[in-house]
Amino acid sequence: MRRIFSRGFSVLALCALSAPSAFASTANLNDFPLRVHIVQNANHAHYRYRTLDWVDGEGRAVLFENSQPRGFDYGFRCGDRVLPSAGWETYPARWKKADRELEILEPQMGKPGAFNACDLKVEMKELVYIRRNGQVEEEPAVKFKQWMDRRQYDPEHGKNEPLTGLPVPVEEPPTSTPAAPRPDAPTPQ
């Protein structure tokens, strides 16, 4: 009887330690200094006995590191769905393998302070992905950084919402002086 109990307890302990939410719920947010904005995501859920087993998929996102935006394509296989960011929302992240694998934390719905961890295999880009009018578009990272600076948007440092209502710089039309009449041109009557 003792042998059966100890084996059963060992199996339960092993399952609890290997569950993604067991690690993630105790994660220290200070260990995740980067921020990731999921722009686009497609995933496929796999079930076993009518219970979600794992999810795999791919997508596009923006990484904020050292106050610089960088776009990337990613693929994943996790214990739960990866959801696109709502609005300007970003997820805490850290590098597992520089420029190859990121670990992100997604909040667990209905459990404040609890997170699910997911590893993203990434391919870094020199551009940024943005959503505009329901479409995903590419933009040079330099241009997006200028926009971030104007709007004081830096999710890595707690500036999670861009400032709105700022005056838009208006380019004034070039001032032109009327051209002098050519000497050989006919004069208007």
Backbone as a printed PyTorch tensor [residue, N CA C, xyz], in Angstrom:
tensor([[[  0.8330,  -1.1910,   0.0000],
         [  0.0000,   0.0000,   0.0000],
         [  0.8740,   1.2510,   0.0000]],

        [[  1.9210,   1.2210,   0.8100],
         [  2.7970,   2.3790,   0.9060],
         [  3.4760,   2.6630,  -0.4410]],

        [[  3.8770,   1.5910,  -1.1480],
         [  4.5390,   1.7280,  -2.4310],
         [  3.5830,   2.3760,  -3.4490]],

        [[  2.3220,   1.9750,  -3.4940],
         [  1.3350,   2.5430,  -4.4140],
         [  1.1260,   4.0190,  -4.0950]],

        [[  0.9880,   4.3580,  -2.8180],
         [  0.7810,   5.7500,  -2.4160],
         [  1.9730,   6.6130,  -2.8200]],

        [[  3.1810,   6.1320,  -2.5760],
         [  4.3510,   6.9520,  -2.8920],
         [  4.5000,   7.1350,  -4.4070]],

        [[  4.1880,   6.0970,  -5.1940],
         [  4.2340,   6.2380,  -6.6450],
         [  3.1780,   7.2300,  -7.1240]],

        [[  1.9830,   7.1140,  -6.6080],
         [  0.8960,   8.0300,  -6.9780],
         [  1.2540,   9.4650,  -6.6270]],

        [[  1.8200,   9.6540,  -5.4470],
         [  2.2110,  10.9950,  -5.0230],
         [  3.3210,  11.5300,  -5.9260]],

        [[  4.2830,  10.6820,  -6.2910],
         [  5.3710,  11.1110,  -7.1680],
         [  4.8460,  11.5300,  -8.5320]],

        [[  3.9120,  10.7760,  -9.0770],
         [  3.3380,  11.1130, -10.3780],
         [  2.6020,  12.4420, -10.2970]],

        [[  1.8190,  12.6530,  -9.2390],
         [  1.1010,  13.9190,  -9.0750],
         [  2.0700,  15.0820,  -8.9260]],

        [[  3.1210,  14.9090,  -8.1560],
         [  4.1090,  15.9770,  -7.9670],
         [  4.7970,  16.3050,  -9.2910]],

        [[  5.1450,  15.2810, -10.0660],
         [  5.7820,  15.4900, -11.3530],
         [  4.8500,  16.2410, -12.3060]],

        [[  3.5800,  15.8680, -12.3350],
         [  2.6110,  16.5580, -13.1940],
         [  2.4640,  18.0200, -12.7950]],

        [[  2.3890,  18.2890, -11.5200],
         [  2.2230,  19.6580, -11.0370],
         [  3.4380,  20.5090, -11.3840]],

        [[  4.6200,  19.9390, -11.2860],
         [  5.8270,  20.7060, -11.5810],
         [  6.0240,  20.9370, -13.0730]],

        [[  5.5500,  20.0230, -13.8960],
         [  5.7530,  20.1700, -15.3330],
         [  4.6510,  20.9750, -16.0080]],

        [[  3.5680,  21.2630, -15.3250],
         [  2.4750,  22.0390, -15.9260],
         [  2.9380,  23.4690, -16.1740]],

        [[  2.6680,  24.0180, -17.3700],
         [  3.1190,  25.3730, -17.6840],
         [  2.5760,  26.4050, -16.7110]],

        [[  1.3280,  26.2630, -16.2930],
         [  0.7510,  27.2760, -15.4000],
         [  1.3680,  27.2020, -14.0060]],

        [[  1.9040,  26.0460, -13.6240],
         [  2.5360,  25.9630, -12.3040],
         [  3.7700,  26.8460, -12.2580]],

        [[  4.5770,  26.8280, -13.3360],
         [  5.7510,  27.6940, -13.3820],
         [  5.3300,  29.1450, -13.5320]],

        [[  4.4470,  29.3690, -14.4850],
         [  4.1230,  30.7390, -14.8500],
         [  3.4330,  31.4870, -13.7200]],

        [[  2.5970,  30.8280, -12.9310],
         [  1.8650,  31.5480, -11.9000],
         [  2.7970,  32.0700, -10.8150]],

        [[  3.9920,  31.4920, -10.7040],
         [  4.9390,  31.9670,  -9.6990],
         [  6.0320,  32.8330, -10.3130]],

        [[  5.8980,  33.1730, -11.6000],
         [  6.9330,  33.9410, -12.2910],
         [  7.0590,  35.3350, -11.6930]],

        [[  8.2880,  35.7930, -11.5840],
         [  8.5740,  37.1340, -11.0980],
         [  8.5990,  38.0610, -12.3170]],

        [[  7.7150,  39.0520, -12.3580],
         [  7.6330,  39.9460, -13.5050],
         [  8.9250,  40.7310, -13.7280]],

        [[  9.7200,  40.9080, -12.6900],
         [ 10.9980,  41.6000, -12.8420],
         [ 11.9760,  40.8050, -13.7110]],

        [[ 11.7490,  39.5040, -13.8470],
         [ 12.5910,  38.6600, -14.6960],
         [ 12.1890,  38.7520, -16.1700]],

        [[ 11.1360,  39.5170, -16.4780],
         [ 10.6200,  39.6610, -17.8370],
         [ 10.6320,  41.1450, -18.2110]],

        [[ 11.8180,  41.6970, -18.5200],
         [ 11.9410,  43.1460, -18.7350],
         [ 11.4440,  43.6380, -20.0980]],

        [[ 11.2970,  42.7570, -21.0680],
         [ 10.8930,  43.1570, -22.4150],
         [  9.3780,  43.1520, -22.5290]],

        [[  8.8760,  43.7760, -23.5810],
         [  7.4380,  43.7980, -23.8280],
         [  7.1860,  43.3660, -25.2710]],

        [[  6.1110,  42.5900, -25.4800],
         [  5.7480,  42.0890, -26.8040],
         [  4.2970,  42.4650, -27.0870]],

        [[  4.0760,  43.0350, -28.2710],
         [  2.7320,  43.3650, -28.7450],
         [  2.4000,  42.3900, -29.8730]],

        [[  1.4280,  41.5100, -29.6430],
         [  1.0230,  40.5170, -30.6460],
         [  0.0810,  41.2090, -31.6300]],

        [[  0.5100,  41.3520, -32.8770],
         [ -0.2700,  42.0570, -33.8880],
         [ -1.2190,  41.1010, -34.5950]],

        [[ -0.7260,  39.9050, -34.9270],
         [ -1.5250,  38.9420, -35.6830],
         [ -1.1840,  37.5450, -35.1930]],

        [[ -2.2040,  36.6870, -35.0830],
         [ -1.9700,  35.3380, -34.5870],
         [ -2.9690,  34.3770, -35.2120]],

        [[ -2.4920,  33.2300, -35.6090],
         [ -3.3400,  32.1430, -36.0830],
         [ -2.9240,  30.9080, -35.3010]],

        [[ -3.9020,  30.2230, -34.6880],
         [ -3.5300,  29.0410, -33.9120],
         [ -4.5170,  27.9130, -34.1410]],

        [[ -4.0850,  26.7250, -33.7560],
         [ -4.9050,  25.5230, -33.8820],
         [ -4.8410,  24.7780, -32.5500]],

        [[ -5.9950,  24.5570, -31.9610],
         [ -6.0750,  23.8760, -30.6630],
         [ -6.1880,  22.3640, -30.8730]],

        [[ -5.4810,  21.6120, -30.0410],
         [ -5.5090,  20.1470, -30.0830],
         [ -6.1100,  19.6550, -28.7620]],

        [[ -7.0970,  18.7740, -28.8700],
         [ -7.8100,  18.2920, -27.6930],
         [ -7.5500,  16.8140, -27.4620]],

        [[ -7.6170,  16.4230, -26.2120],
         [ -7.5500,  15.0220, -25.8280],
         [ -8.6700,  14.7980, -24.8140]],

        [[ -9.5510,  13.8720, -25.1150],
         [-10.6860,  13.5660, -24.2480],
         [-11.4860,  14.8260, -23.9130]],

        [[-11.7440,  15.6330, -24.9550],
         [-12.5460,  16.8540, -24.8510],
         [-11.9360,  17.9300, -23.9480]],

        [[-10.6470,  17.8270, -23.6980],
         [ -9.9340,  18.8110, -22.8850],
         [ -8.7750,  19.3650, -23.7130]],

        [[ -8.5790,  20.6720, -23.6590],
         [ -7.4870,  21.2940, -24.4090],
         [ -6.1610,  20.6850, -23.9720]],

        [[ -5.4180,  20.1570, -24.9310],
         [ -4.1310,  19.5270, -24.6400],
         [ -2.9900,  20.4970, -24.9410]],

        [[ -2.9490,  21.0320, -26.1790],
         [ -1.9360,  22.0060, -26.5550],
         [ -2.4130,  22.7830, -27.7660]],

        [[ -1.7370,  23.8940, -28.0160],
         [ -2.0860,  24.7830, -29.1230],
         [ -0.8030,  25.1200, -29.8770]],

        [[ -0.8730,  25.1190, -31.2090],
         [  0.2670,  25.5740, -31.9930],
         [ -0.2080,  26.6270, -32.9820]],

        [[  0.7330,  27.4270, -33.4610],
         [  0.3480,  28.4720, -34.3960],
         [  1.5160,  29.3430, -34.7860]],

        [[  1.1780,  30.4630, -35.4150],
         [  2.1790,  31.4070, -35.8880],
         [  1.5770,  32.7950, -35.9280]],

        [[  2.4450,  33.7970, -36.0930],
         [  1.9300,  35.1530, -36.1590],
         [  3.0180,  36.1780, -36.3490]],

        [[  2.6210,  37.4320, -36.1240],
         [  3.5240,  38.5720, -36.2440],
         [  3.3780,  39.4300, -35.0010]],

        [[  4.4940,  40.0250, -34.5700],
         [  4.4690,  40.8080, -33.3330],
         [  5.5610,  41.8720, -33.3650]],

        [[  5.5500,  42.7140, -32.3280],
         [  6.5640,  43.7490, -32.1570],
         [  7.1840,  43.5610, -30.7830]],

        [[  8.5200,  43.5640, -30.7430],
         [  9.2680,  43.4790, -29.4960],
         [  9.7640,  44.8750, -29.1390]],

        [[  9.6090,  45.2510, -27.8560],
         [ 10.1480,  46.5070, -27.3550],
         [ 11.3090,  46.1540, -26.4380]],

        [[ 12.5180,  46.4930, -26.9000],
         [ 13.7420,  46.1840, -26.1620],
         [ 14.6560,  47.3970, -26.2260]],

        [[ 15.1280,  47.8650, -25.0690],
         [ 15.9770,  49.0630, -24.9970],
         [ 15.3030,  50.2580, -25.6630]],

        [[ 13.9950,  50.3780, -25.4530],
         [ 13.1660,  51.4680, -26.0010],
         [ 13.1400,  51.4930, -27.5240]],

        [[ 13.5000,  50.3960, -28.1690],
         [ 13.4910,  50.2930, -29.6270],
         [ 12.4720,  49.2450, -30.0580]],

        [[ 11.6570,  49.5380, -31.0760],
         [ 10.7170,  48.5400, -31.5920],
         [ 11.3680,  47.6780, -32.6770]],

        [[ 11.0730,  46.3870, -32.6540],
         [ 11.5470,  45.4570, -33.6950],
         [ 10.4320,  44.4630, -33.9810]],

        [[ 10.1110,  44.3130, -35.2380],
         [  9.1020,  43.3500, -35.6240],
         [  9.6810,  41.9550, -35.7230]],

        [[  8.8170,  40.9590, -35.5990],
         [  9.2640,  39.5770, -35.7870],
         [  8.1000,  38.6800, -36.1590]],

        [[  8.4190,  37.6160, -36.8840],
         [  7.4810,  36.5370, -37.1680],
         [  7.7580,  35.4530, -36.1360]],

        [[  6.7350,  34.7080, -35.7410],
         [  6.9430,  33.6870, -34.7190],
         [  6.0850,  32.4540, -34.9690]],

        [[  6.5190,  31.3710, -34.3640],
         [  5.7730,  30.1340, -34.3010],
         [  5.7910,  29.6630, -32.8550]],

        [[  4.7940,  28.8750, -32.4490],
         [  4.7440,  28.4250, -31.0560],
         [  3.9990,  27.1050, -30.9290]],

        [[  4.2280,  26.4600, -29.8070],
         [  3.4590,  25.2960, -29.3580],
         [  3.3980,  25.4210, -27.8470]],

        [[  2.1990,  25.7050, -27.3350],
         [  2.0300,  26.0130, -25.9100],
         [  0.8340,  25.2660, -25.3430]],

        [[  0.6680,  25.3880, -24.0510],
         [ -0.4400,  24.7410, -23.3700],
         [ -1.7470,  25.4950, -23.4820]],

        [[ -1.7090,  26.7300, -23.9890],
         [ -2.9100,  27.5460, -24.1120],
         [ -2.7840,  28.4320, -25.3420]],

        [[ -3.8840,  29.0680, -25.7200],
         [ -3.8790,  29.9370, -26.8970],
         [ -3.0470,  31.1950, -26.6540]],

        [[ -2.4190,  31.6870, -27.7030],
         [ -1.7680,  32.9930, -27.6770],
         [ -2.7570,  33.9540, -28.3110]],

        [[ -3.1420,  34.9740, -27.5530],
         [ -4.1490,  35.9120, -28.0280],
         [ -3.5070,  37.1870, -28.5480]],

        [[ -4.0470,  37.7520, -29.6360],
         [ -3.5300,  39.0380, -30.1070],
         [ -3.7200,  40.1010, -29.0300]],

        [[ -2.8270,  41.0620, -29.0000],
         [ -2.9120,  42.1400, -28.0280],
         [ -4.1170,  43.0170, -28.3390]],

        [[ -4.8430,  43.3860, -27.3060],
         [ -5.9720,  44.3020, -27.4570],
         [ -5.4670,  45.7270, -27.2970]],

        [[ -5.8400,  46.5890, -28.2090],
         [ -5.3980,  47.9800, -28.1180],
         [ -3.8850,  48.0740, -28.1190]],

        [[ -3.3410,  48.7310, -27.0920],
         [ -1.8900,  48.9110, -26.9590],
         [ -1.2820,  47.9180, -25.9770]],

        [[ -2.0530,  46.9310, -25.5430],
         [ -1.6030,  45.9530, -24.5560],
         [ -0.3360,  45.2340, -25.0190]],

        [[  0.5710,  44.9990, -24.0810],
         [  1.7830,  44.2310, -24.3630],
         [  1.9430,  43.1540, -23.2960]],

        [[  2.6800,  42.1110, -23.6350],
         [  2.9360,  41.0170, -22.7020],
         [  4.3720,  41.0790, -22.2060]],

        [[  4.5990,  40.7830, -20.9230],
         [  5.9790,  40.7000, -20.4200],
         [  6.7240,  39.5790, -21.1550]],

        [[  8.0110,  39.8060, -21.4140],
         [  8.7920,  38.8140, -22.1630],
         [ 10.2500,  38.8430, -21.7270]],

        [[ 10.9580,  37.7740, -22.0920],
         [ 12.4140,  37.7080, -21.8850],
         [ 12.9890,  36.7670, -22.9300]],

        [[ 14.2720,  36.9570, -23.2080],
         [ 14.9540,  36.0910, -24.1570],
         [ 15.3120,  34.7690, -23.4880]],

        [[ 15.0450,  33.6710, -24.1920],
         [ 15.5660,  32.3670, -23.7920],
         [ 16.8250,  32.0820, -24.6080]],

        [[ 16.7760,  32.4410, -25.9000],
         [ 17.9350,  32.3660, -26.7990],
         [ 17.8870,  33.6450, -27.6270]],

        [[ 18.8920,  34.4790, -27.4760],
         [ 18.8910,  35.7940, -28.1160],
         [ 18.5720,  35.7240, -29.6060]],

        [[ 17.6110,  36.5260, -30.0260],
         [ 17.1590,  36.6420, -31.4150],
         [ 16.6200,  35.3470, -32.0100]],

        [[ 16.3350,  34.3310, -31.1680],
         [ 15.7950,  33.0660, -31.6700],
         [ 14.5820,  32.5790, -30.9010]],

        [[ 14.5360,  32.8010, -29.5780],
         [ 13.4310,  32.2790, -28.7750],
         [ 13.1000,  33.2240, -27.6240]],

        [[ 11.8340,  33.6570, -27.5950],
         [ 11.3170,  34.5300, -26.5440],
         [ 10.3280,  33.7670, -25.6790]],

        [[ 10.3070,  34.0660, -24.4080],
         [  9.2880,  33.5360, -23.5090],
         [  8.3950,  34.6980, -23.1150]],

        [[  7.0710,  34.5460, -23.3230],
         [  6.1290,  35.5850, -22.9340],
         [  5.2180,  35.0730, -21.8320]],

        [[  4.6400,  36.0040, -21.0880],
         [  3.6600,  35.6790, -20.0570],
         [  2.3250,  36.2780, -20.4540]],

        [[  1.2970,  35.4330, -20.5140],
         [ -0.0560,  35.9060, -20.7690],
         [ -0.8700,  35.7580, -19.4980]],

        [[ -1.6780,  36.7690, -19.1510],
         [ -2.4940,  36.6450, -17.9410],
         [ -3.5390,  35.5440, -18.0910]],

        [[ -3.8080,  34.8450, -16.9910],
         [ -4.8580,  33.8340, -16.9840],
         [ -6.1760,  34.5460, -16.7130]],

        [[ -7.1590,  34.3060, -17.5590],
         [ -8.4530,  34.9560, -17.4150],
         [ -9.1120,  34.5600, -16.0930]],

        [[ -9.5900,  35.5600, -15.3700],
         [-10.2950,  35.3140, -14.1160],
         [ -9.3910,  35.0420, -12.9300]],

        [[ -8.0720,  35.1210, -13.1140],
         [ -7.1290,  34.8690, -12.0260],
         [ -6.1090,  36.0080, -11.9760]],

        [[ -6.4360,  37.0920, -11.2880],
         [ -5.5020,  38.2250, -11.2260],
         [ -4.1330,  37.8040, -10.6840]],

        [[ -3.0790,  38.2370, -11.3520],
         [ -1.7170,  37.9310, -10.9150],
         [ -1.1980,  36.5820, -11.3700]],

        [[ -2.0310,  35.7790, -12.0590],
         [ -1.5950,  34.4630, -12.5430],
         [ -1.3250,  34.5480, -14.0510]],

        [[ -0.3080,  33.8260, -14.5070],
         [  0.1140,  33.9010, -15.8970],
         [  0.3320,  32.5140, -16.4830]],

        [[  0.2060,  32.4290, -17.8170],
         [  0.6160,  31.2600, -18.5890],
         [  1.8690,  31.6520, -19.3540]],

        [[  2.8790,  30.8070, -19.3390],
         [  4.1130,  31.0690, -20.0880],
         [  4.0300,  30.3740, -21.4390]],

        [[  4.6450,  31.0030, -22.4420],
         [  4.6860,  30.4100, -23.7770],
         [  5.9930,  30.8110, -24.4480]],

        [[  6.6420,  29.8590, -25.0930],
         [  7.8800,  30.1320, -25.8270],
         [  7.5510,  30.3770, -27.2940]],

        [[  8.0980,  31.4660, -27.8360],
         [  7.9140,  31.8060, -29.2380],
         [  9.2420,  31.6390, -29.9610]],

        [[  9.2510,  30.8500, -31.0230],
         [ 10.4160,  30.7580, -31.9110],
         [ 10.2970,  31.9350, -32.8620]],

        [[ 11.3210,  32.8030, -32.9030],
         [ 11.1810,  34.0690, -33.6170],
         [ 12.1640,  34.2220, -34.7690]],

        [[ 11.7620,  35.0180, -35.7320],
         [ 12.6220,  35.4690, -36.8200],
         [ 12.5220,  36.9930, -36.8230]],

        [[ 13.5840,  37.6540, -36.3720],
         [ 13.5710,  39.1020, -36.1990],
         [ 13.6300,  39.8190, -37.5450]],

        [[ 12.9860,  40.9960, -37.6090],
         [ 12.9130,  41.8090, -38.8220],
         [ 13.4610,  43.2030, -38.5520]],

        [[ 13.7280,  43.9490, -39.6040],
         [ 14.1750,  45.3400, -39.4860],
         [ 13.0040,  46.2920, -39.6820]],

        [[ 11.8070,  45.8020, -39.5250],
         [ 10.5960,  46.6000, -39.6830],
         [  9.6790,  46.3390, -38.5060]],

        [[  8.5580,  47.0180, -38.5010],
         [  7.5690,  46.8680, -37.4340],
         [  6.2300,  46.5490, -38.0890]],

        [[  5.4550,  45.6730, -37.4510],
         [  4.1050,  45.3700, -37.9190],
         [  3.1150,  46.2270, -37.1460]],

        [[  2.1590,  46.8100, -37.8710],
         [  1.1070,  47.5900, -37.2230],
         [ -0.2370,  47.1790, -37.8150]],

        [[ -1.3000,  47.3930, -37.0400],
         [ -2.6590,  47.1770, -37.5280],
         [ -3.2280,  48.5320, -37.9120]],

        [[ -3.7000,  48.6430, -39.1340],
         [ -4.2970,  49.8870, -39.5950],
         [ -5.5360,  49.5250, -40.3940]],

        [[ -6.6830,  50.0280, -39.9590],
         [ -7.9610,  49.7560, -40.6280],
         [ -8.2140,  48.2560, -40.7910]],

        [[ -7.8740,  47.4820, -39.7640],
         [ -8.1240,  46.0500, -39.7700],
         [ -7.1150,  45.2270, -40.5480]],

        [[ -6.1270,  45.8600, -41.1460],
         [ -5.1110,  45.1630, -41.9300],
         [ -3.7670,  45.2570, -41.2360]],

        [[ -2.9380,  44.2200, -41.3800],
         [ -1.5780,  44.2500, -40.8580],
         [ -0.6790,  44.8410, -41.9280]],

        [[  0.0540,  45.8910, -41.5510],
         [  0.9470,  46.5610, -42.4810],
         [  2.3490,  46.5970, -41.8950]],

        [[  3.3250,  46.7800, -42.7850],
         [  4.7220,  46.9050, -42.3710],
         [  5.1180,  48.3730, -42.4000]],

        [[  5.9730,  48.7580, -41.4570],
         [  6.4540,  50.1280, -41.3900],
         [  7.9140,  50.0870, -40.9610]],

        [[  8.7460,  50.9880, -41.4810],
         [ 10.1430,  51.0020, -41.0320],
         [ 10.2160,  51.2430, -39.5160]],

        [[ 11.0980,  50.5390, -38.8500],
         [ 11.2200,  50.6660, -37.3930],
         [ 11.5910,  52.0880, -36.9930]],

        [[ 12.3800,  52.7760, -37.8090],
         [ 12.7930,  54.1500, -37.5070],
         [ 11.5810,  55.0780, -37.4810]],

        [[ 10.6970,  54.9170, -38.4470],
         [  9.4910,  55.7510, -38.5120],
         [  8.5910,  55.4880, -37.3010]],

        [[  8.4320,  54.2090, -36.9350],
         [  7.6030,  53.8830, -35.7730],
         [  8.2280,  54.4170, -34.4880]],

        [[  9.5440,  54.3900, -34.3750],
         [ 10.2360,  54.9330, -33.2010],
         [  9.9920,  56.4350, -33.0910]],

        [[  9.9980,  57.1540, -34.2100],
         [  9.6960,  58.5850, -34.1960],
         [  8.2750,  58.8240, -33.6820]],

        [[  7.3320,  57.9960, -34.1390],
         [  5.9550,  58.0890, -33.6600],
         [  5.9050,  57.8350, -32.1550]],

        [[  6.6460,  56.8230, -31.6790],
         [  6.6900,  56.5140, -30.2410],
         [  7.2000,  57.7140, -29.4460]],

        [[  8.2530,  58.3550, -29.9430],
         [  8.8220,  59.4980, -29.2420],
         [  7.8290,  60.6630, -29.1840]],

        [[  7.1600,  60.9440, -30.3170],
         [  6.1810,  62.0430, -30.3470],
         [  5.0270,  61.7720, -29.3880]],

        [[  4.5920,  60.5300, -29.3000],
         [  3.4280,  60.1580, -28.4830],
         [  3.8110,  59.7010, -27.0770]],

        [[  5.0910,  59.7510, -26.7580],
         [  5.6000,  59.3260, -25.4490],
         [  5.1070,  57.9220, -25.0930]],

        [[  5.2500,  57.0200, -26.0490],
         [  4.8380,  55.6280, -25.8900],
         [  6.0770,  54.7600, -25.7180]],

        [[  6.2100,  54.1120, -24.5660],
         [  7.3430,  53.2360, -24.2780],
         [  6.8850,  52.1870, -23.2640]],

        [[  6.2400,  51.1030, -23.7230],
         [  5.6730,  50.1180, -22.7970],
         [  6.6980,  49.4450, -21.8990]],

        [[  7.9440,  49.4430, -22.3070],
         [  9.0120,  48.8600, -21.4870],
         [  9.1990,  49.6340, -20.1850]],

        [[  8.8680,  50.9210, -20.2150],
         [  9.0820,  51.7860, -19.0560],
         [  7.7760,  52.3380, -18.4900]],

        [[  6.6940,  51.5790, -18.6250],
         [  5.4290,  51.9300, -17.9970],
         [  4.5840,  52.9460, -18.7490]],

        [[  5.0200,  53.3810, -19.9250],
         [  4.2220,  54.3100, -20.7260],
         [  3.4150,  53.4630, -21.7080]],

        [[  2.2990,  52.8980, -21.2030],
         [  1.5570,  51.8720, -21.9250],
         [  0.5110,  52.3990, -22.8970]],

        [[  0.2060,  53.6730, -22.8530],
         [ -0.7690,  54.2640, -23.7590],
         [ -0.1280,  55.4550, -24.4450]],

        [[ -0.2210,  55.5430, -25.7720],
         [  0.3190,  56.7290, -26.4380],
         [ -0.5490,  57.9430, -26.1270]],

        [[  0.0790,  59.0950, -26.0390],
         [ -0.6670,  60.3250, -25.8150],
         [ -1.4820,  60.6420, -27.0600]],

        [[ -2.7140,  61.0690, -26.8360],
         [ -3.5740,  61.4480, -27.9560],
         [ -3.8950,  62.9290, -27.8300]],

        [[ -4.4470,  63.4860, -28.8610],
         [ -4.8290,  64.8860, -28.8320],
         [ -3.6690,  65.8360, -29.0420]],

        [[ -2.5130,  65.3130, -29.4160],
         [ -1.3740,  66.1910, -29.6870],
         [ -1.5980,  66.8730, -31.0290]],

        [[ -1.1510,  68.1210, -31.1560],
         [ -1.3350,  68.7770, -32.4490],
         [ -0.5410,  68.0600, -33.5360]],

        [[ -1.1610,  67.9080, -34.6570],
         [ -0.5110,  67.2610, -35.7860],
         [  0.2890,  68.3290, -36.5270]],

        [[  1.5770,  68.0880, -36.7580],
         [  2.3430,  69.1090, -37.4760],
         [  1.7810,  69.2940, -38.8820]],

        [[  1.5150,  70.5350, -39.1980],
         [  0.9590,  70.8510, -40.5160],
         [  2.0800,  71.4250, -41.3670]],

        [[  2.2510,  70.8420, -42.5190],
         [  3.2510,  71.3650, -43.4340],
         [  2.6110,  72.5090, -44.2040]],

        [[  3.2100,  73.6730, -44.0860],
         [  2.6780,  74.8210, -44.7960],
         [  3.0650,  74.7180, -46.2560]],

        [[  2.1580,  75.1760, -47.1360],
         [  2.5140,  75.1270, -48.5560],
         [  3.6850,  76.0610, -48.8160]],

        [[  4.5300,  75.7000, -49.7330],
         [  5.6800,  76.5680, -50.0070],
         [  5.1970,  77.9260, -50.4990]],

        [[  5.8300,  78.9630, -49.9890],
         [  5.4710,  80.3030, -50.4430],
         [  6.1620,  80.5310, -51.7740]],

        [[  5.3850,  80.9410, -52.7240],
         [  5.9640,  81.1720, -54.0450],
         [  5.6310,  82.5870, -54.4830]],

        [[  6.5230,  83.1490, -55.1610],
         [  6.2970,  84.4810, -55.7170],
         [  5.9550,  84.3080, -57.1860]],

        [[  5.1010,  85.1680, -57.6920],
         [  4.7540,  85.0080, -59.1030],
         [  6.0050,  85.1470, -59.9650]],

        [[  6.0530,  84.3250, -60.9550],
         [  7.2110,  84.3620, -61.8580],
         [  7.2020,  85.6520, -62.6650]],

        [[  8.3780,  86.1800, -62.8890],
         [  8.5000,  87.3850, -63.7000],
         [  8.1780,  87.0400, -65.1420]],

        [[  7.4600,  87.9350, -65.8240],
         [  7.1350,  87.6160, -67.2210],
         [  8.4020,  87.5430, -68.0780]],

        [[  8.3650,  86.6170, -68.9890],
         [  9.4900,  86.5020, -69.9160],
         [  9.4360,  87.6600, -70.8940]],

        [[ 10.5920,  88.1400, -71.2980],
         [ 10.5950,  89.2900, -72.1960],
         [  9.9710,  88.9840, -73.5560]],

        [[ 10.0420,  87.7360, -74.0160],
         [  9.5130,  87.4310, -75.3410],
         [  8.0610,  86.9630, -75.2860]],

        [[  7.4690,  86.8830, -74.0760],
         [  6.0850,  86.4260, -73.9390],
         [  5.1330,  87.5600, -74.2930]],

        [[  3.9770,  87.2000, -74.8890],
         [  3.0070,  88.2460, -75.1930],
         [  2.3980,  88.8050, -73.9240]],

        [[  2.1060,  90.0410, -73.9130],
         [  1.5190,  90.6760, -72.7350],
         [  0.0140,  90.5180, -72.8010]],

        [[ -0.6020,  90.2280, -71.6280],
         [ -2.0650,  90.0710, -71.6210],
         [ -2.7410,  91.4170, -71.8550]],

        [[ -3.8620,  91.4360, -72.5210],
         [ -4.6100,  92.6590, -72.8130],
         [ -5.7130,  92.8680, -71.8490]]])
